[in-house]
Structures are given as structure tokens and as C-alpha cells.
Amino acid sequence: MVSQLREALGRFPATPMAPSDSPRSLMTDWLVGGKLPPGLGWGDECELRDPVEAGAIVKCRRQDLESDEVREHLKSGKQVFQLGLELDQRMAFVLGEDLTIRKFRFLDVVLDEIGEETSESAQQELDARFALMSLETKRLLEKLDEWFGLPRPDERNSG
């Protein structure tokens, strides 16, 4: 898709994210220590893997991530490859070790705010919904940058 955008626009300077801290290591530390950055809460799913090739994989869904079961897997050396999280009780998602965001959804607080919008037209309502969702998504991306130390495009080229 990025190549199609480059072809259509002539130039599209998209580059892969290169976090300064390993997301897998950081998410594993969060789960082992039971402590998350401010505003972040546990979801109810994760994928833990033994880091050796062809190692064991444990997928947890509808699971208390602070349970003894999960801790035992971590004690045996498994690492977090996917982690279910909530940001400020406003959005939920599963974050992958490659910083892929899956299962992104807005929680009731945001949906209620969207429902409270009274607009004169359907277009105004769509605009208001889009603006709120865009701001919430932007906030998530800023937090990812904060947690994982994502370099700015100009920082990549200066090295």
C-alpha cells in the first residue's frame, strides 16, 4: 500500500518505525513488574513466546494478565509478543512486538462523547465524530512515541 501511495503522490517518505527500546523487552518488563506507564491499563489478552526458534507459544484471551498462570510463563523465560492494553480507559488495543496495533476500539467513554454530539446535519455529526476519533488516535501515537522512543524522520537522516 505504501508503494502505491508513493506511486500516486510521487513522494511519500514513510519509513519503518525504529524504536530506541525493544518493544518486546519493554512489554515483558511491564508484565513481569506488574507496573505500566501512567494512563495505561491491562487488557485481557497476551501472547507469550519462548524466544528460542520453534519455542512454545501461549495465547491468553479473557485472562487476568496479572494472574499466577501468566507470571509462571514469564518466570519460565517466555517473552511478550502481543499485549492487550487500555489507554486512559478511552481506547483498547493489542500491541505487537513490532508496534502493530490490532483490535483497536474506542471504549464507552469515547462512544458516549460521540453520542452526546448534537449536530444540525449528518455531515456535521460525521465531522465531529472524525475529529474526536482522530484526536484520540493521535494521543495514542504520541504515547507510543513516549514509551518506545520512536525517532523523528529528521533524526533518522542525521545519523
Secondary structure as GFF3:
##gff-version 3
##sequence-region A 1 159
A	DSSP	alpha_helix	2	9	.	.	.	ID=ss1
A	DSSP	alpha_helix	23	33	.	.	.	ID=ss2
A	DSSP	beta_strand	40	49	.	.	.	ID=ss3
A	DSSP	beta_strand	57	61	.	.	.	ID=ss4
A	DSSP	alpha_helix	68	75	.	.	.	ID=ss5
A	DSSP	beta_strand	79	87	.	.	.	ID=ss6
A	DSSP	beta_strand	91	96	.	.	.	ID=ss7
A	DSSP	beta_strand	101	106	.	.	.	ID=ss8
A	DSSP	alpha_helix	108	116	.	.	.	ID=ss9
A	DSSP	alpha_helix	122	148	.	.	.	ID=ss10
A	DSSP	alpha_helix	153	157	.	.	.	ID=ss11
###
